[in-house]
Amino acid sequence: MRFDILIKNGWLLDGTGNPWFPGEVGIKDGKIVKILPTIDGSAKKIIDASGHIVCPGFIDMHSHSDAFSLLTGEMESYIRQGITTCVNGQCGSSLAPIPKGREAEAKNRITDEFPPFAGVEITWNTFASYLDTMDKIPCFINQAYFVGFDALLFAGQPGEEDRPPTSEELESMKSYLDESMKAGAFGLSTGLLYPPQAYSKTKEIVQLAKVAAQHNGYYFSHIRNEGDSVVDSVKECIEITEQSGCVGGNISHHKVSGRPHWGASKKTLTLIEDANNRGVSITCDQYPYNRGMTSLRTLLPPWVHEGGIEQLLIRIQNPKDLKRIRKEMEEKQSEWESFVQANGYDHIYLAQSYTDKWKPYQAKSLAKIAQMTGSADEFSTLIEILIDENAACYMTVESMGEEDIRRIMKSRYQMFGTDGAGIPYNPDLGAVHPRFYGTFPRVLGKYVREEQLLTLEEAIRKMTSFPAQRLGLKDRGLLREGIWADIVVFNPNTVADKATFEQSHAFPEGIPHVIVNGELVVEQETIHKVFPGKVLRH
């Protein structure tokens, strides 16, 4: 047989968690067609994998590549770390549905969060037309999509208001979700930390999740609170999954946030275990860093966000409102998760910003920026940045303890996700979280090779067949004859992440080859401008 690609002399890890075995892989017409100890045959391209692991492509269970991938499908930060499939529409944020006649309003909302989106023309309304649009954009990798709760709130009319939806609005949201699921969405995602999603009650979310359940869909959630109420928030995720009848629930980027709460993963993991033992399928994904990343305006109390960015900017320039905001941010609160109260300004860092004024301070803490600029205090610095940046900038928060990170990573119900985005290599984009470039190699280098927290077989299973099973992808996530050839070749002795918070745009080492749908996208650590990625539909 003549193959398109023949991988020879490799150590094959099939993704199941079984030990590696010596073997060779033949690829033709996008599929794995032969796996044998030795393959006799010719090929257009032969890869000598001596001393390297050959395994399924990595599946990023939690991605925010939605807006970036409309600008370009050149996801260099992902493909170089071995990601061949990512799951978008997370934390309740998706780019569809958008009601007809409200495209300009939707574009403004998205641009408020991600200014480069100003260059995108919205040509879709339904989720089906959105997926069709994404199908036409050449991309390095495969992409799957969830429907975001925030998009449903926008489409169904409650929008930015802090109130329950009317019965008509709830039915409208259910109708939009039903269409989205029929179009190929994998399920419903929520980001209950973020207004206006934070205003919603459990029973409303259950009603929506029931629609996803009717299509064998999933419920993925950035839970309501990852700090002092993390245990109750995990309970809520389990409750929504159980009451809705969804195929499964997933806790997004599971963590315990805030020093006073470290250790609570003992309780949350017990809850996940107990749920599975009684027949409720609950999993979680995780990134291997002690800092998170989100919008800087998330530091503000939920009520400040009501009415959207315009109203937020008015409130943070009102002296009376500012007094209340400072008090609620810096003093103990029971109803919302205050990053400032739990971690302090010295553990909150300015990340991506867009104005020349603040770009020099990227990757520095708010405490350090206040000192450098001679500001009255950190709170004043924060408000000044938000006003100058139109509240569109980002932060990283050093909030997690290594003990919790390691405990969650060891859980049998845990998978890996970047919580980042696939982006072209471009330091001019400003500081991003190093997880954009280094999540999967960091696990393989730090937690597998150096610290031996996981075996190599365990780690690969959590990156490949487990997420494929969770998503119902029967033709990916394994080395098996007859399925799509998404494959990574890496050196287990040298693989390592190189991106840091200070120098975040840095490719990893030790991953010379990446194949997507049978095409060699990365060869000897060089990216080819080929775009074999597909839009995956549930």
Secondary structure, DSSP 8 states (H G I E B T S, - for coil): -EEEEEEEEEEE--SSS---EEEEEEEETTEEEEEESS---EEEEEEE-TT-EEEE-EEESSB--HHHHHH----HHHHTTTEEEEEES-TT--S----TT-HHHHHHHHHHH-GGGGG------SHHHHHHHHHTS--SSEEEE-EEHHHHHHHHS-TT-SS---HHHHHHHHHHHHHHHHHT--EEEEETTSTTGGG--HHHHHHHHHHHHHTT-EEEEE-S-SSTTHHHHHHHHHHHHHHHT-SEEEETT----SGGGTTTHHHHHHHHHHHHHTT--EEEEE-S-SEEEEEGGGGS-GGGGTT-HHHHHHHTT-HHHHHHHHHHHHS--SSS--HHHHH-GGGEEE----STTTGGGTTSBHHHHHHHHT-S-HHHHHHHHHHHTTT--EEEEE---HHHHHHHHH-TTEEE--SB----S-GGG----THHHHHHHHIIIIIIIIT-SS-HHHHHHHHTHHHHHHHT-TTSSS--TTSB--EEEE-TTT-B----SSS-----BS--EEEETTEEEEETTEE-S-----B---
